[in-house]
Amino acid sequence: MPEQRPKVVIIGGGFGGLEAVKALRRADTDITVVDRQNHHCFQPLLYQVATAALSPADVAWPIRHILKSQKNATVLMANVSGVDAAQKRVHTNSGDLPYDYLVIATGAMHSYFGHDEWADVAPGLKRIEDATRIRRSILIAFEQAEIVSDPDEQKRLLTFVIVGGGATGVEMAGAIAEIARQTLAADFRRIDPRTARIVLIEAGPRLLPAFPPAQSDYVRDTLMHAGVTVMTDTMVTKCDTRGVDLNSGRLDASTIVWAAGVTASPAAVWLSADADRAGRVKVAPDLSVPGQPDVFVIGDVAAVTDSKGRPVPGIAPAAKQMGQYVGKLIAARLNGGTIARPFRYMHLGNLATIGRHAAVVEFGRLRLHGFVGWLFWCVAHVYFLIGLRNRFIVAFSWLWSYLTFQRGARLIIGKPPDETQHPG
């Protein structure tokens, strides 16, 4: 009977998980990739799906297709419910998976700071389903405003609230403003979409706190010039189907997008490991779980610091670097060796786009904004897409949108079972 090869189980087919798999492509091991979705999603461009600039297929790819040429990798679509570290087994709804090495790259979820009931009315933006739900809400709001005759209700329908002034919030606010002021400006007869109110709410003193103050000021000024109302030092105290309550009063709105915070997936609970306030596992310098040297946690679910003691941000480049490191470390161990150096994060910079031909870039000492920053942002995001086809389609879609002011994915598809059809 042939000797069984060591088993590596990787939970999560995001940036970190895929990089770990690829780093093990030549290793003498059997790899099982488990994800509850059948696709990998390029999250940095989800907001463009939510605002009808791109279709879901432009930013997502089947995990099986990505790994089809890697013969030592098997992909399973299943939900993970826990980990038995003592028996070295992963519990899923399709049965248990034994492992010799385990990599957890399950990412993060939306955090409503103790108000999970807000999720029903204020969706975040982490999955394709979130993006299509938000897109539907935005487009339906304009359609219903065209029908109603009550001015107050029309005003509420044409008010869009984005909670959170980080990159996702800024990009969503700029994109919705572009839809209202340009894309839909001539499409309606009874309403003027340009009268839509887009409100960006941030609890802190400035937008994009990860950027230098000068860049944050540029973003705020650009958004306000585009017609976005920016409210800093403002707390949301309640969300409901009719709008939001703020520490400064009530704001009626039809659409609320949550971009204010994230919390880690329950990996710390599965492993009975120490976690920080966001639920991220406190890992060792080699990204393993203390006391469990064969279990690694990477990406948004890992609490990692850089060489200066600063928290490593929950962004795609960080997850990819962790995945590459852990994959190479496991490969070295399988060959009887190890990697002596601890994980070291190399910060590649921050990028955020504000809308049409406006973005901010912080890349080492290089700081760009405006049209040049926007071009840099476009090139960087196209480069990180998977596959030549998707790079070409996305680049062409952006060029078409730039030249024509149009967005090609403005279809309203599907209807939630509990949604009441508007008369007409």
C-alpha positions as CSV (number, residue, x, y, z in Angstrom):
1,M,0.0,0.0,0.0
2,P,1.6,3.4,-1.0
3,E,2.4,5.7,1.8
4,Q,0.0,8.6,2.1
5,R,1.3,12.0,1.5
6,P,1.0,14.8,4.2
7,K,-2.3,16.6,4.1
8,V,-2.5,20.4,4.0
9,V,-6.0,21.9,4.5
10,I,-6.5,25.6,3.6
11,I,-9.7,27.2,4.7
12,G,-10.6,30.2,2.5
13,G,-10.1,30.9,-1.2
14,G,-9.3,34.6,-0.9
15,F,-6.0,36.3,-1.6
16,G,-4.1,34.7,1.3
17,G,-5.5,31.2,0.8
18,L,-4.8,31.1,-2.9
19,E,-1.2,32.4,-2.5
20,A,-0.6,29.7,0.1
21,V,-1.8,27.0,-2.4
22,K,0.3,28.4,-5.2
23,A,3.4,28.4,-3.0
24,L,2.9,24.7,-2.4
25,R,2.5,23.8,-6.1
26,R,5.7,21.8,-6.2
27,A,5.4,20.3,-2.7
28,D,4.9,16.6,-2.2
29,T,1.6,17.0,-0.4
30,D,-2.1,16.8,-0.9
31,I,-3.8,20.1,-0.5
32,T,-7.5,20.6,0.1
33,V,-9.0,24.1,-0.3
34,V,-12.3,24.7,1.4
35,D,-14.5,27.7,0.8
36,R,-18.2,28.2,1.2
37,Q,-18.3,30.0,-2.2
38,N,-17.2,28.4,-5.4
39,H,-15.4,31.6,-6.5
40,H,-12.6,34.0,-5.5
41,C,-13.7,37.6,-5.4
42,F,-11.5,40.6,-6.1
43,Q,-12.9,42.7,-3.2
44,P,-11.2,46.0,-4.0
45,L,-13.5,46.3,-7.0
46,L,-16.8,45.1,-5.4
47,Y,-17.9,48.7,-5.1
48,Q,-17.9,49.0,-8.9
49,V,-20.3,46.0,-9.1
50,A,-22.4,47.7,-6.5
51,T,-22.5,50.9,-8.5
52,A,-23.1,49.2,-11.9
53,A,-19.7,49.9,-13.5
54,L,-18.8,46.2,-13.6
55,S,-20.7,42.9,-13.6
56,P,-20.0,40.2,-11.0
57,A,-18.2,38.0,-13.5
58,D,-15.7,40.8,-14.1
59,V,-14.4,40.6,-10.5
60,A,-14.9,36.9,-9.6
61,W,-13.4,33.6,-10.8
62,P,-14.2,30.0,-10.0
63,I,-11.6,28.7,-7.6
64,R,-11.5,25.4,-9.4
65,H,-10.6,27.1,-12.6
66,I,-7.8,29.1,-10.9
67,L,-6.3,25.9,-9.6
68,K,-7.1,23.5,-12.4
69,S,-3.5,23.1,-13.4
70,Q,-2.3,22.5,-9.9
71,K,-2.6,18.7,-9.6
72,N,-1.9,18.5,-5.9
73,A,-4.8,20.7,-5.0
74,T,-8.4,19.7,-4.5
75,V,-11.2,22.3,-4.1
76,L,-14.3,21.6,-1.9
77,M,-17.3,23.9,-1.6
78,A,-18.4,23.5,2.1
79,N,-19.1,25.3,5.3
80,V,-16.5,25.0,8.1
81,S,-18.1,24.7,11.5
82,G,-15.0,24.1,13.7
83,V,-11.5,22.7,14.2
84,D,-10.5,19.8,16.4
85,A,-6.8,20.7,17.0
86,A,-6.2,17.6,19.2
87,Q,-7.4,15.2,16.5
88,K,-6.2,17.4,13.7
89,R,-9.5,17.5,11.9
90,V,-11.6,20.3,10.3
91,H,-15.4,19.9,10.8
92,T,-17.5,20.8,7.7
93,N,-21.1,20.2,6.7
94,S,-19.8,17.6,4.2
95,G,-17.7,15.7,6.8
96,D,-14.4,15.9,8.6
97,L,-11.1,16.7,6.9
98,P,-7.9,15.4,8.5
99,Y,-4.8,17.5,8.2
100,D,-1.1,17.6,9.0
101,Y,-0.9,21.3,8.4
102,L,-3.8,23.8,8.6
103,V,-4.0,27.3,7.1
104,I,-6.9,29.5,8.1
105,A,-7.6,32.4,5.7
106,T,-11.2,33.0,6.3
107,G,-11.1,36.8,6.2
108,A,-13.4,39.2,8.0
109,M,-17.1,40.1,8.3
110,H,-19.0,43.3,8.7
111,S,-18.9,44.7,12.3
112,Y,-21.9,46.7,13.5
113,F,-20.4,47.3,16.9
114,G,-23.0,45.3,18.8
115,H,-25.9,46.1,16.6
116,D,-26.1,43.1,14.2
117,E,-29.8,43.9,13.6
118,W,-28.6,46.8,11.4
119,A,-27.3,44.3,8.8
120,D,-30.8,43.9,7.3
121,V,-31.0,47.6,6.4
122,A,-27.4,48.6,6.1
123,P,-25.5,45.9,4.1
124,G,-21.7,46.0,4.0
125,L,-19.6,45.1,1.0
126,K,-17.6,41.9,1.3
127,R,-19.3,39.5,-1.2
128,I,-20.8,39.4,-4.6
129,E,-24.2,39.0,-3.0
130,D,-23.6,42.2,-1.0
131,A,-22.7,44.1,-4.2
132,T,-25.7,43.0,-6.2
133,R,-28.0,43.8,-3.3
134,I,-26.6,47.3,-3.0
135,R,-26.8,47.8,-6.7
136,R,-30.4,46.8,-6.7
137,S,-31.2,49.1,-3.8
138,I,-29.6,52.1,-5.5
139,L,-31.3,51.5,-8.9
140,I,-34.7,50.7,-7.3
141,A,-34.5,54.0,-5.4
142,F,-34.4,56.0,-8.6
143,E,-37.1,54.0,-10.2
144,Q,-39.5,54.4,-7.2
145,A,-38.7,58.1,-7.0
146,E,-39.9,58.4,-10.6
147,I,-43.2,57.0,-9.5
148,V,-44.1,58.6,-6.2
149,S,-45.7,62.1,-6.1
150,D,-45.0,63.0,-2.5
151,P,-42.0,65.4,-2.4
152,D,-40.8,64.3,1.0
153,E,-40.9,60.6,0.0
154,Q,-39.1,61.5,-3.2
155,K,-36.4,63.3,-1.3
156,R,-36.0,60.3,1.0
157,L,-35.7,57.9,-1.9
158,L,-33.0,60.0,-3.5
159,T,-30.9,60.2,-0.3
160,F,-28.1,57.7,0.0
161,V,-26.1,57.2,3.2
162,I,-22.6,55.6,3.4
163,V,-21.4,54.9,6.9
164,G,-17.6,54.9,7.2
165,G,-14.9,57.1,5.7
166,G,-12.3,54.6,4.8
167,A,-11.4,53.6,1.3
168,T,-14.6,51.6,0.7
169,G,-16.9,54.4,1.9
170,V,-15.0,57.1,-0.1
171,E,-15.1,55.0,-3.3
172,M,-18.8,54.2,-2.8
173,A,-19.7,57.8,-2.2
174,G,-17.8,59.0,-5.3
175,A,-19.3,56.3,-7.5
176,I,-22.9,56.9,-6.4
177,A,-22.4,60.6,-7.0
178,E,-21.2,59.8,-10.5
179,I,-24.3,57.7,-11.2
180,A,-26.6,60.4,-10.1
181,R,-24.9,63.4,-11.6
182,Q,-23.8,61.8,-14.9
183,T,-24.9,58.3,-15.8
184,L,-28.6,58.7,-15.0
185,A,-28.9,62.5,-15.5
186,A,-30.9,62.2,-18.7
187,D,-32.7,58.9,-18.2
188,F,-35.7,60.1,-16.2
189,R,-38.6,62.4,-17.0
190,R,-40.3,63.2,-13.6
191,I,-37.2,63.4,-11.5
192,D,-33.8,64.9,-11.9
193,P,-31.3,62.4,-10.6
194,R,-28.8,65.2,-10.1
195,T,-30.8,66.3,-7.1
196,A,-29.9,63.1,-5.3
197,R,-28.2,63.6,-1.9
198,I,-25.2,61.4,-1.1
199,V,-24.1,61.6,2.5
200,L,-20.8,60.1,3.7
201,I,-20.6,59.7,7.5
202,E,-17.4,59.2,9.4
203,A,-17.1,58.9,13.2
204,G,-13.5,60.1,13.2
205,P,-12.1,63.6,12.5
206,R,-11.1,63.0,8.9
207,L,-11.6,60.7,5.9
208,L,-9.0,58.0,5.0
209,P,-7.1,58.1,8.3
210,A,-4.5,55.7,6.8
211,F,-3.4,58.5,4.4
212,P,-1.5,61.7,5.2
213,P,-3.8,64.6,6.3
214,A,-3.1,66.5,3.0
215,Q,-4.4,63.5,1.0
216,S,-7.5,63.3,3.3
217,D,-8.2,66.9,2.7
218,Y,-8.0,66.5,-1.0
219,V,-10.4,63.6,-0.9
220,R,-12.9,65.6,1.2
221,D,-12.7,68.6,-1.1
222,T,-13.1,66.5,-4.2
223,L,-16.1,64.6,-2.9
224,M,-17.8,67.9,-1.8
225,H,-17.1,69.3,-5.2
226,A,-18.9,66.3,-6.7
227,G,-21.9,67.0,-4.6
228,V,-21.3,64.6,-1.7
229,T,-22.2,65.8,1.8
230,V,-19.3,64.8,4.1
231,M,-20.0,64.5,7.8
232,T,-17.0,63.8,10.1
233,D,-17.0,63.5,13.9
234,T,-20.5,62.1,13.5
235,M,-21.8,58.8,15.1
236,V,-24.6,56.6,13.8
237,T,-26.8,55.6,16.7
238,K,-29.5,53.7,14.8
239,C,-30.3,52.3,11.3
240,D,-33.7,51.4,10.1
241,T,-35.7,51.0,6.9
242,R,-36.4,54.7,6.8
243,G,-32.9,56.1,7.4
244,V,-30.4,56.7,10.2
245,D,-30.3,58.4,13.6
246,L,-27.1,60.4,14.2
247,N,-25.7,62.1,17.3
248,S,-26.7,65.3,15.5
249,G,-30.2,64.3,14.5
250,R,-32.3,62.2,12.1
251,L,-31.5,61.6,8.4
252,D,-34.1,60.0,6.3
253,A,-32.7,57.8,3.5
254,S,-33.7,54.9,1.2
255,T,-30.3,53.3,0.9
256,I,-27.7,52.8,3.6
257,V,-24.3,51.2,2.9
258,W,-22.2,50.1,5.8
259,A,-18.4,50.6,5.4
260,A,-17.6,51.4,9.0
261,G,-15.8,48.4,10.4
262,V,-15.0,44.7,10.2
263,T,-14.6,41.8,12.6
264,A,-12.7,38.6,12.1
265,S,-14.3,35.3,11.3
266,P,-14.6,32.8,14.2
267,A,-11.2,31.2,13.8
268,A,-10.1,32.2,17.3
269,V,-13.2,30.4,18.7
270,W,-12.5,27.3,16.6
271,L,-8.9,27.1,17.9
272,S,-9.5,28.4,21.5
273,A,-6.8,30.9,20.8
274,D,-6.1,34.4,22.1
275,A,-7.7,37.1,20.1
276,D,-7.7,40.9,19.9
277,R,-10.7,43.1,20.2
278,A,-11.6,42.6,16.6
279,G,-11.5,38.8,17.0
280,R,-8.3,38.3,15.1
281,V,-6.0,35.5,16.3
282,K,-2.8,36.6,18.0
283,V,-0.2,34.6,16.0
284,A,3.4,33.9,16.6
285,P,6.1,35.6,14.4
286,D,5.9,32.7,11.9
287,L,2.1,33.2,11.7
288,S,1.4,29.9,13.6
289,V,-1.0,29.7,16.5
290,P,0.9,29.7,19.8
291,G,1.0,26.1,21.1
292,Q,-0.2,24.8,17.7
293,P,2.8,24.9,15.4
294,D,1.1,23.1,12.6
295,V,-1.8,25.6,12.4
296,F,-1.4,29.0,10.7
297,V,-3.7,32.0,10.5
298,I,-3.3,34.6,7.8
299,G,-5.0,37.6,6.3
300,D,-7.7,39.6,7.9
301,V,-8.2,37.0,10.6
302,A,-4.7,37.3,12.0
303,A,-3.4,40.0,14.4
304,V,0.1,40.7,13.0
305,T,2.5,43.6,13.6
306,D,5.2,44.9,11.2
307,S,8.8,45.5,12.1
308,K,7.9,48.8,13.8
309,G,5.2,47.2,16.0
310,R,2.3,48.7,13.9
311,P,-0.7,46.5,13.1
312,V,-0.5,45.1,9.6
313,P,-3.6,46.4,7.6
314,G,-6.3,44.1,6.4
315,I,-5.6,44.6,2.7
316,A,-5.0,42.3,-0.2
317,P,-1.2,42.8,-0.5
318,A,-0.8,41.9,3.2
319,A,-2.9,38.7,2.9
320,K,-1.0,37.7,-0.2
321,Q,2.4,38.2,1.5
322,M,1.2,36.1,4.4
323,G,0.0,33.3,2.1
324,Q,3.3,33.2,0.2
325,Y,5.3,33.1,3.5
326,V,3.2,30.3,5.1
327,G,3.1,28.2,1.9
328,K,6.9,28.4,1.6
329,L,7.3,27.6,5.3
330,I,5.1,24.5,5.0
331,A,7.0,23.4,1.9
332,A,10.3,23.8,3.7
333,R,9.0,21.7,6.6
334,L,7.8,19.0,4.3
335,N,11.3,18.8,2.9
336,G,12.8,18.4,6.4
337,G,13.9,22.1,6.7
338,T,12.4,25.3,7.9
339,I,12.4,29.1,7.3
340,A,14.3,30.8,10.1
341,R,13.2,34.3,9.5
342,P,9.8,35.5,10.9
343,F,7.2,37.0,8.7
344,R,7.9,40.5,7.6
345,Y,5.3,42.7,6.0
346,M,6.4,45.0,3.2
347,H,3.9,47.8,2.9
348,L,3.3,48.6,-0.8
349,G,1.2,51.7,-0.3
350,N,-2.4,52.8,-0.1
351,L,-4.8,53.7,-2.9
352,A,-8.3,55.0,-3.1
353,T,-10.3,56.4,-6.0
354,I,-12.9,59.2,-5.5
355,G,-14.6,58.9,-8.9
356,R,-14.0,59.9,-12.4
357,H,-10.3,60.8,-13.0
358,A,-9.6,61.4,-9.3
359,A,-7.7,59.2,-6.8
360,V,-5.1,59.3,-4.1
361,V,-2.0,57.2,-4.0
362,E,0.6,56.7,-1.3
363,F,3.4,54.6,-2.5
364,G,6.5,55.0,-0.3
365,R,7.6,58.6,-0.7
366,L,5.5,58.9,-3.9
367,R,2.2,60.7,-3.3
368,L,-0.1,61.2,-6.2
369,H,-3.6,62.6,-6.5
370,G,-6.0,63.7,-9.3
371,F,-5.9,62.3,-12.8
372,V,-2.3,60.9,-12.5
373,G,-3.3,59.2,-9.2
374,W,-6.4,57.8,-11.0
375,L,-4.3,56.4,-13.8
376,F,-1.9,54.8,-11.3
377,W,-4.9,53.3,-9.4
378,C,-6.4,51.9,-12.7
379,V,-3.1,50.2,-13.8
380,A,-2.5,48.8,-10.3
381,H,-6.0,47.2,-10.1
382,V,-6.0,45.8,-13.6
383,Y,-2.6,44.3,-12.9
384,F,-3.8,42.4,-9.8
385,L,-6.9,41.0,-11.6
386,I,-6.7,37.2,-12.5
387,G,-6.5,36.3,-16.1
388,L,-6.0,38.3,-19.3
389,R,-9.7,38.2,-20.2
390,N,-10.7,40.0,-17.1
391,R,-8.0,42.5,-17.3
392,F,-9.0,43.4,-20.9
393,I,-12.8,43.5,-20.0
394,V,-12.3,45.7,-17.0
395,A,-9.9,48.0,-18.7
396,F,-12.2,48.3,-21.7
397,S,-15.2,48.9,-19.4
398,W,-13.4,51.7,-17.6
399,L,-12.3,53.3,-20.9
400,W,-15.9,53.1,-22.2
401,S,-17.3,54.6,-19.0
402,Y,-14.7,57.4,-19.1
403,L,-15.5,58.3,-22.7
404,T,-19.3,58.0,-22.6
405,F,-20.2,58.6,-18.9
406,Q,-22.2,55.3,-19.1
407,R,-22.2,52.2,-16.9
408,G,-23.0,48.9,-18.5
409,A,-24.3,46.8,-15.6
410,R,-27.5,48.7,-14.7
411,L,-29.8,45.8,-14.7
412,I,-32.2,45.2,-11.8
413,I,-32.4,41.4,-11.4
414,G,-34.2,39.3,-8.9
415,K,-36.5,40.3,-6.1
416,P,-36.3,39.4,-2.4
417,P,-39.3,37.2,-1.3
418,D,-40.4,39.8,1.3
419,E,-40.3,42.8,-1.0
420,T,-43.6,44.4,-1.8
421,Q,-44.0,45.3,-5.4
422,H,-44.6,49.0,-5.9
423,P,-47.9,49.7,-7.7
424,G,-47.6,50.6,-11.3
